[in-house]
Amino acid sequence: MPVTELKEGFFLTFVGAAVPPEHENKFYRVAAVETLTYDTGDETTTVFSSVASGAESGYISIDPLEPKATPMHLFLVHPGIRDGGRYQMKIPDGSDRMGIDDQLDIARLDNLKSPWVAPGDDFAFYLLHNQVPAVNVENVTPEAFTPKMYFTGEKYQLDLVADLTLVKKLQNYAQGISPYVPCKLVTLGGIKN
């Protein structure tokens, strides 16, 4: 199980190119924390169809990983891979990126980098409402298989900080000015910090 990133009562703000305009320069308090688990092959119909040897699945959005808008949720997601395919991710879907780099083909995972039973912390990412990962699976094995991913992590219910005195102290923290209140800077879209 991944290490807890945020605890109830922590303050945070979002940074990076993937921050939606409505969340820019705002601060939030973690109101509640729950475990997040999702298995792409644990449903009545799987997310992925069978992929022939040497073929690709095409990008498929993992919609069940979309956090709620009301009440506001943030997800910390650790992807684990079950088979021998190469998994290319775009976070959020529709972009050509994972994390802070705007590059194609940047996020390729496999079952060695991030195994099913112990998803790698190095590949964790944060998601907000309207942000889901899109995954393309390249089958480099000699046989057809149905891709399977396991997502684990945490979901956080967030409350907007409205107290202007507290907001000023949270802003001071990022600038290194006293008095301040500690605040975690959360980069959306694939780089855990």
C-alpha atoms as an extended CHARMM CRD file, in Angstrom:
* protein
*
       193  EXT
         1         1  MET       CA              0.0000000000        0.0000000000        0.0000000000  PROA      1               0.0000000000
         2         2  PRO       CA              1.3550000000        3.4330000000       -0.8930000000  PROA      2               0.0000000000
         3         3  VAL       CA              2.5510000000        5.8180000000        1.7680000000  PROA      3               0.0000000000
         4         4  THR       CA             -0.0910000000        8.2870000000        2.9200000000  PROA      4               0.0000000000
         5         5  GLU       CA              0.4960000000       11.5740000000        1.1370000000  PROA      5               0.0000000000
         6         6  LEU       CA             -1.9730000000       13.8570000000        2.8380000000  PROA      6               0.0000000000
         7         7  LYS       CA             -3.7140000000       13.6260000000        6.1620000000  PROA      7               0.0000000000
         8         8  GLU       CA             -6.9870000000       15.0490000000        7.3950000000  PROA      8               0.0000000000
         9         9  GLY       CA             -6.4850000000       18.7170000000        8.2570000000  PROA      9               0.0000000000
        10        10  PHE       CA             -3.5780000000       19.3030000000        5.8300000000  PROA      10              0.0000000000
        11        11  PHE       CA             -3.7200000000       22.3520000000        3.5550000000  PROA      11              0.0000000000
        12        12  LEU       CA             -2.8750000000       22.2570000000       -0.1470000000  PROA      12              0.0000000000
        13        13  THR       CA             -2.8910000000       24.2500000000       -3.3460000000  PROA      13              0.0000000000
        14        14  PHE       CA             -2.5070000000       23.1180000000       -6.9570000000  PROA      14              0.0000000000
        15        15  VAL       CA              0.4420000000       23.9980000000       -9.1840000000  PROA      15              0.0000000000
        16        16  GLY       CA              1.4830000000       23.1410000000      -12.7430000000  PROA      16              0.0000000000
        17        17  ALA       CA              0.1180000000       23.3770000000      -16.2630000000  PROA      17              0.0000000000
        18        18  ALA       CA             -2.7990000000       20.9710000000      -15.6190000000  PROA      18              0.0000000000
        19        19  VAL       CA             -4.5040000000       23.1300000000      -12.9540000000  PROA      19              0.0000000000
        20        20  PRO       CA             -8.0270000000       24.0670000000      -14.1200000000  PROA      20              0.0000000000
        21        21  PRO       CA             -8.5970000000       27.8620000000      -14.0740000000  PROA      21              0.0000000000
        22        22  GLU       CA            -11.2970000000       27.5840000000      -11.4000000000  PROA      22              0.0000000000
        23        23  HSD       CA             -8.7300000000       26.1080000000       -8.9670000000  PROA      23              0.0000000000
        24        24  GLU       CA             -5.8180000000       28.4740000000       -9.6280000000  PROA      24              0.0000000000
        25        25  ASN       CA             -4.5270000000       30.3780000000       -6.5760000000  PROA      25              0.0000000000
        26        26  LYS       CA             -7.0170000000       28.6980000000       -4.2350000000  PROA      26              0.0000000000
        27        27  PHE       CA             -6.2970000000       26.7690000000       -1.0660000000  PROA      27              0.0000000000
        28        28  TYR       CA             -8.0210000000       23.6710000000        0.2580000000  PROA      28              0.0000000000
        29        29  ARG       CA             -8.1510000000       21.7440000000        3.5230000000  PROA      29              0.0000000000
        30        30  VAL       CA             -8.2790000000       17.9390000000        3.5030000000  PROA      30              0.0000000000
        31        31  ALA       CA            -11.6040000000       17.1260000000        5.1880000000  PROA      31              0.0000000000
        32        32  ALA       CA            -11.4790000000       13.3150000000        4.8830000000  PROA      32              0.0000000000
        33        33  VAL       CA             -9.2110000000       10.5510000000        3.5310000000  PROA      33              0.0000000000
        34        34  GLU       CA            -10.2550000000        7.1570000000        2.1460000000  PROA      34              0.0000000000
        35        35  THR       CA             -8.4920000000        4.2830000000        0.3960000000  PROA      35              0.0000000000
        36        36  LEU       CA             -8.8640000000        4.1340000000       -3.3820000000  PROA      36              0.0000000000
        37        37  THR       CA             -8.7780000000        0.8490000000       -5.3080000000  PROA      37              0.0000000000
        38        38  TYR       CA             -9.9110000000        0.0710000000       -8.8420000000  PROA      38              0.0000000000
        39        39  ASP       CA             -9.2640000000       -2.9900000000      -11.0010000000  PROA      39              0.0000000000
        40        40  THR       CA             -9.8960000000       -2.6460000000      -14.7520000000  PROA      40              0.0000000000
        41        41  GLY       CA            -10.7580000000       -6.3400000000      -15.0490000000  PROA      41              0.0000000000
        42        42  ASP       CA            -12.9970000000       -6.6310000000      -11.9840000000  PROA      42              0.0000000000
        43        43  GLU       CA            -16.2700000000       -5.5990000000      -13.6180000000  PROA      43              0.0000000000
        44        44  THR       CA            -19.0410000000       -7.2510000000      -15.6110000000  PROA      44              0.0000000000
        45        45  THR       CA            -17.3180000000       -5.9620000000      -18.7440000000  PROA      45              0.0000000000
        46        46  THR       CA            -13.6150000000       -5.1660000000      -18.7590000000  PROA      46              0.0000000000
        47        47  VAL       CA            -12.2380000000       -1.7460000000      -19.6490000000  PROA      47              0.0000000000
        48        48  PHE       CA             -9.9110000000       -3.2300000000      -22.2640000000  PROA      48              0.0000000000
        49        49  SER       CA            -10.6380000000       -5.6950000000      -25.0650000000  PROA      49              0.0000000000
        50        50  SER       CA             -8.2000000000       -8.4110000000      -26.0680000000  PROA      50              0.0000000000
        51        51  VAL       CA             -5.0750000000       -7.0920000000      -27.8270000000  PROA      51              0.0000000000
        52        52  ALA       CA             -3.3560000000       -9.3020000000      -30.4230000000  PROA      52              0.0000000000
        53        53  SER       CA              0.4010000000       -9.8580000000      -30.3360000000  PROA      53              0.0000000000
        54        54  GLY       CA              2.1490000000       -6.8550000000      -31.9300000000  PROA      54              0.0000000000
        55        55  ALA       CA             -1.0340000000       -4.7230000000      -31.8040000000  PROA      55              0.0000000000
        56        56  GLU       CA             -2.1720000000       -1.8070000000      -29.6180000000  PROA      56              0.0000000000
        57        57  SER       CA             -5.4080000000       -1.1410000000      -27.7510000000  PROA      57              0.0000000000
        58        58  GLY       CA             -5.6770000000        2.5300000000      -28.7270000000  PROA      58              0.0000000000
        59        59  TYR       CA             -6.1450000000        5.1390000000      -26.0060000000  PROA      59              0.0000000000
        60        60  ILE       CA             -8.9100000000        4.2390000000      -23.5650000000  PROA      60              0.0000000000
        61        61  SER       CA            -10.0160000000        6.6680000000      -20.8530000000  PROA      61              0.0000000000
        62        62  ILE       CA            -10.2950000000        5.1070000000      -17.4000000000  PROA      62              0.0000000000
        63        63  ASP       CA            -13.4920000000        7.0270000000      -16.5560000000  PROA      63              0.0000000000
        64        64  PRO       CA            -14.2230000000        5.3250000000      -13.1970000000  PROA      64              0.0000000000
        65        65  LEU       CA            -11.1340000000        7.1590000000      -11.8640000000  PROA      65              0.0000000000
        66        66  GLU       CA            -12.7810000000       10.5700000000      -12.2710000000  PROA      66              0.0000000000
        67        67  PRO       CA            -13.0150000000       12.3240000000       -8.8910000000  PROA      67              0.0000000000
        68        68  LYS       CA            -16.2990000000       13.8980000000       -7.7800000000  PROA      68              0.0000000000
        69        69  ALA       CA            -16.8640000000       17.6080000000       -8.2810000000  PROA      69              0.0000000000
        70        70  THR       CA            -19.3490000000       17.8720000000       -5.4050000000  PROA      70              0.0000000000
        71        71  PRO       CA            -18.1780000000       17.4110000000       -2.7610000000  PROA      71              0.0000000000
        72        72  MET       CA            -14.7660000000       18.1200000000       -4.2280000000  PROA      72              0.0000000000
        73        73  HSD       CA            -12.3550000000       15.1810000000       -4.3330000000  PROA      73              0.0000000000
        74        74  LEU       CA             -8.6950000000       14.7760000000       -5.2020000000  PROA      74              0.0000000000
        75        75  PHE       CA             -7.3110000000       11.3320000000       -6.0630000000  PROA      75              0.0000000000
        76        76  LEU       CA             -3.7400000000       10.1010000000       -5.6080000000  PROA      76              0.0000000000
        77        77  VAL       CA             -3.4040000000        7.1240000000       -7.9490000000  PROA      77              0.0000000000
        78        78  HSD       CA             -0.6940000000        4.4430000000       -8.1960000000  PROA      78              0.0000000000
        79        79  PRO       CA             -1.0370000000        2.2870000000      -11.3710000000  PROA      79              0.0000000000
        80        80  GLY       CA             -0.0340000000       -1.3950000000      -11.3170000000  PROA      80              0.0000000000
        81        81  ILE       CA              0.3690000000       -3.5990000000      -14.4140000000  PROA      81              0.0000000000
        82        82  ARG       CA             -0.5130000000       -7.3060000000      -14.5110000000  PROA      82              0.0000000000
        83        83  ASP       CA              0.7480000000       -8.5610000000      -17.8900000000  PROA      83              0.0000000000
        84        84  GLY       CA              3.7630000000       -8.1270000000      -20.1630000000  PROA      84              0.0000000000
        85        85  GLY       CA              2.4090000000       -5.2330000000      -22.2370000000  PROA      85              0.0000000000
        86        86  ARG       CA              3.7760000000       -1.6910000000      -22.4820000000  PROA      86              0.0000000000
        87        87  TYR       CA              1.3060000000        0.8320000000      -21.1050000000  PROA      87              0.0000000000
        88        88  GLN       CA              1.4810000000        4.3860000000      -22.3950000000  PROA      88              0.0000000000
        89        89  MET       CA             -0.4370000000        6.9360000000      -20.3170000000  PROA      89              0.0000000000
        90        90  LYS       CA             -1.7390000000       10.4210000000      -20.9790000000  PROA      90              0.0000000000
        91        91  ILE       CA             -2.6980000000       12.3230000000      -17.8600000000  PROA      91              0.0000000000
        92        92  PRO       CA             -5.1350000000       13.9210000000      -18.2320000000  PROA      92              0.0000000000
        93        93  ASP       CA             -6.6410000000       12.1810000000      -21.2550000000  PROA      93              0.0000000000
        94        94  GLY       CA             -6.5960000000       14.2070000000      -24.4450000000  PROA      94              0.0000000000
        95        95  SER       CA             -3.1460000000       15.6030000000      -23.6140000000  PROA      95              0.0000000000
        96        96  ASP       CA              0.2440000000       14.3270000000      -24.7420000000  PROA      96              0.0000000000
        97        97  ARG       CA              1.7270000000       14.4350000000      -21.3010000000  PROA      97              0.0000000000
        98        98  MET       CA              2.3310000000       12.8690000000      -17.9740000000  PROA      98              0.0000000000
        99        99  GLY       CA              3.4940000000       15.3420000000      -15.3970000000  PROA      99              0.0000000000
       100       100  ILE       CA              5.3370000000       18.5320000000      -16.1230000000  PROA      100             0.0000000000
       101       101  ASP       CA              6.7740000000       17.5480000000      -19.5200000000  PROA      101             0.0000000000
       102       102  ASP       CA              4.7530000000       18.1750000000      -22.6770000000  PROA      102             0.0000000000
       103       103  GLN       CA              6.1720000000       15.2470000000      -24.6420000000  PROA      103             0.0000000000
       104       104  LEU       CA              4.7600000000       12.3300000000      -26.5470000000  PROA      104             0.0000000000
       105       105  ASP       CA              5.5930000000        8.8280000000      -25.3500000000  PROA      105             0.0000000000
       106       106  ILE       CA              6.8240000000       10.0040000000      -21.9570000000  PROA      106             0.0000000000
       107       107  ALA       CA              4.9410000000        7.6230000000      -19.6860000000  PROA      107             0.0000000000
       108       108  ARG       CA              5.5000000000        3.9940000000      -20.5560000000  PROA      108             0.0000000000
       109       109  LEU       CA              4.9180000000        1.5370000000      -17.7580000000  PROA      109             0.0000000000
       110       110  ASP       CA              5.1990000000       -2.2260000000      -17.5750000000  PROA      110             0.0000000000
       111       111  ASN       CA              4.8580000000       -4.9210000000      -14.9450000000  PROA      111             0.0000000000
       112       112  LEU       CA              8.5280000000       -4.5560000000      -13.9800000000  PROA      112             0.0000000000
       113       113  LYS       CA              8.4140000000       -0.8000000000      -13.3280000000  PROA      113             0.0000000000
       114       114  SER       CA              5.0480000000       -0.8800000000      -11.5930000000  PROA      114             0.0000000000
       115       115  PRO       CA              3.8720000000       -4.4220000000      -10.7790000000  PROA      115             0.0000000000
       116       116  TRP       CA              0.2510000000       -5.3860000000      -10.1300000000  PROA      116             0.0000000000
       117       117  VAL       CA              0.8760000000       -6.4390000000       -6.5280000000  PROA      117             0.0000000000
       118       118  ALA       CA              3.0130000000       -3.4060000000       -5.6160000000  PROA      118             0.0000000000
       119       119  PRO       CA              2.3610000000       -0.3720000000       -7.8490000000  PROA      119             0.0000000000
       120       120  GLY       CA              5.3590000000        1.9430000000       -8.0120000000  PROA      120             0.0000000000
       121       121  ASP       CA              5.2730000000        5.1740000000       -6.0090000000  PROA      121             0.0000000000
       122       122  ASP       CA              7.4230000000        6.8480000000       -8.6720000000  PROA      122             0.0000000000
       123       123  PHE       CA              4.5360000000        6.6940000000      -11.1510000000  PROA      123             0.0000000000
       124       124  ALA       CA              1.7820000000        8.0330000000       -8.8900000000  PROA      124             0.0000000000
       125       125  PHE       CA             -0.3390000000       10.9350000000      -10.1030000000  PROA      125             0.0000000000
       126       126  TYR       CA             -3.0070000000       13.2840000000       -8.7980000000  PROA      126             0.0000000000
       127       127  LEU       CA             -6.4070000000       13.7720000000      -10.4600000000  PROA      127             0.0000000000
       128       128  LEU       CA             -9.1990000000       16.3340000000      -10.0300000000  PROA      128             0.0000000000
       129       129  HSD       CA            -12.7130000000       16.3740000000      -11.5080000000  PROA      129             0.0000000000
       130       130  ASN       CA            -12.6710000000       16.2280000000      -15.3390000000  PROA      130             0.0000000000
       131       131  GLN       CA             -9.2070000000       14.6530000000      -15.2730000000  PROA      131             0.0000000000
       132       132  VAL       CA             -8.8300000000       10.9360000000      -15.9920000000  PROA      132             0.0000000000
       133       133  PRO       CA             -5.9190000000        8.9430000000      -17.3910000000  PROA      133             0.0000000000
       134       134  ALA       CA             -6.0370000000        7.5600000000      -20.9250000000  PROA      134             0.0000000000
       135       135  VAL       CA             -4.0850000000        4.3520000000      -21.5290000000  PROA      135             0.0000000000
       136       136  ASN       CA             -2.7940000000        2.7050000000      -24.7210000000  PROA      136             0.0000000000
       137       137  VAL       CA             -1.4730000000       -0.8480000000      -24.3460000000  PROA      137             0.0000000000
       138       138  GLU       CA              1.0970000000       -2.2310000000      -26.7720000000  PROA      138             0.0000000000
       139       139  ASN       CA              1.2130000000       -6.0260000000      -26.7540000000  PROA      139             0.0000000000
       140       140  VAL       CA              4.8830000000       -6.9730000000      -27.0840000000  PROA      140             0.0000000000
       141       141  THR       CA              4.2420000000      -10.5730000000      -26.0100000000  PROA      141             0.0000000000
       142       142  PRO       CA              3.8660000000      -13.5220000000      -28.4330000000  PROA      142             0.0000000000
       143       143  GLU       CA              0.1950000000      -14.0930000000      -27.4900000000  PROA      143             0.0000000000
       144       144  ALA       CA             -3.0270000000      -12.0930000000      -27.3110000000  PROA      144             0.0000000000
       145       145  PHE       CA             -4.1290000000      -10.9000000000      -23.8690000000  PROA      145             0.0000000000
       146       146  THR       CA             -6.6960000000       -8.6350000000      -22.2450000000  PROA      146             0.0000000000
       147       147  PRO       CA             -4.8090000000       -5.7960000000      -20.5190000000  PROA      147             0.0000000000
       148       148  LYS       CA             -5.3480000000       -5.4390000000      -16.7860000000  PROA      148             0.0000000000
       149       149  MET       CA             -4.3940000000       -2.5750000000      -14.5160000000  PROA      149             0.0000000000
       150       150  TYR       CA             -4.8410000000       -2.1450000000      -10.7990000000  PROA      150             0.0000000000
       151       151  PHE       CA             -5.0840000000        1.3510000000       -9.3750000000  PROA      151             0.0000000000
       152       152  THR       CA             -4.5710000000        1.9530000000       -5.6850000000  PROA      152             0.0000000000
       153       153  GLY       CA             -4.0570000000        5.0850000000       -3.6480000000  PROA      153             0.0000000000
       154       154  GLU       CA             -6.1310000000        7.5590000000       -1.7200000000  PROA      154             0.0000000000
       155       155  LYS       CA             -9.0720000000        9.8710000000       -2.2510000000  PROA      155             0.0000000000
       156       156  TYR       CA             -9.3200000000       13.1330000000       -0.3980000000  PROA      156             0.0000000000
       157       157  GLN       CA            -12.4230000000       15.1980000000        0.2070000000  PROA      157             0.0000000000
       158       158  LEU       CA            -11.4370000000       18.8610000000        0.0260000000  PROA      158             0.0000000000
       159       159  ASP       CA            -12.9590000000       22.0160000000        1.5160000000  PROA      159             0.0000000000
       160       160  LEU       CA            -12.1600000000       25.4280000000        0.0660000000  PROA      160             0.0000000000
       161       161  VAL       CA            -10.3740000000       27.7120000000        2.5410000000  PROA      161             0.0000000000
       162       162  ALA       CA            -12.4520000000       30.8990000000        2.7750000000  PROA      162             0.0000000000
       163       163  ASP       CA            -10.8730000000       32.5850000000        5.8370000000  PROA      163             0.0000000000
       164       164  LEU       CA             -8.8190000000       35.4580000000        4.3270000000  PROA      164             0.0000000000
       165       165  THR       CA             -6.3700000000       35.5920000000        7.2480000000  PROA      165             0.0000000000
       166       166  LEU       CA             -5.6240000000       31.8940000000        6.8040000000  PROA      166             0.0000000000
       167       167  VAL       CA             -5.3470000000       32.2960000000        3.0050000000  PROA      167             0.0000000000
       168       168  LYS       CA             -2.7050000000       35.0160000000        3.5050000000  PROA      168             0.0000000000
       169       169  LYS       CA             -0.6690000000       32.7380000000        5.8260000000  PROA      169             0.0000000000
       170       170  LEU       CA             -0.9050000000       29.9100000000        3.2860000000  PROA      170             0.0000000000
       171       171  GLN       CA              0.3010000000       32.2730000000        0.5330000000  PROA      171             0.0000000000
       172       172  ASN       CA              3.1800000000       33.3530000000        2.7880000000  PROA      172             0.0000000000
       173       173  TYR       CA              4.3350000000       29.7420000000        3.1090000000  PROA      173             0.0000000000
       174       174  ALA       CA              4.9450000000       29.4030000000       -0.6420000000  PROA      174             0.0000000000
       175       175  GLN       CA              6.8700000000       32.7010000000       -0.5720000000  PROA      175             0.0000000000
       176       176  GLY       CA              8.8950000000       31.8870000000        2.5420000000  PROA      176             0.0000000000
       177       177  ILE       CA              7.4350000000       34.8070000000        4.5130000000  PROA      177             0.0000000000
       178       178  SER       CA              6.4520000000       34.7310000000        8.1860000000  PROA      178             0.0000000000
       179       179  PRO       CA              3.8560000000       34.2960000000        9.6300000000  PROA      179             0.0000000000
       180       180  TYR       CA              2.8300000000       31.2770000000        7.6090000000  PROA      180             0.0000000000
       181       181  VAL       CA              0.8560000000       28.0370000000        7.7350000000  PROA      181             0.0000000000
       182       182  PRO       CA              2.4210000000       24.9940000000        5.9770000000  PROA      182             0.0000000000
       183       183  CYS       CA              0.7870000000       24.0560000000        2.7020000000  PROA      183             0.0000000000
       184       184  LYS       CA              1.4670000000       21.1600000000        0.3090000000  PROA      184             0.0000000000
       185       185  LEU       CA              1.9530000000       22.1060000000       -3.3500000000  PROA      185             0.0000000000
       186       186  VAL       CA              0.2120000000       19.4360000000       -5.4470000000  PROA      186             0.0000000000
       187       187  THR       CA              1.1790000000       19.0470000000       -9.1060000000  PROA      187             0.0000000000
       188       188  LEU       CA             -1.6760000000       17.5940000000      -11.1280000000  PROA      188             0.0000000000
       189       189  GLY       CA             -1.1380000000       15.2320000000      -14.0160000000  PROA      189             0.0000000000
       190       190  GLY       CA              1.4700000000       12.7020000000      -13.1230000000  PROA      190             0.0000000000
       191       191  ILE       CA              4.3350000000       13.9300000000      -10.9990000000  PROA      191             0.0000000000
       192       192  LYS       CA              3.8620000000       13.0880000000       -7.3510000000  PROA      192             0.0000000000
       193       193  ASN       CA              5.4240000000       15.6550000000       -4.9880000000  PROA      193             0.0000000000
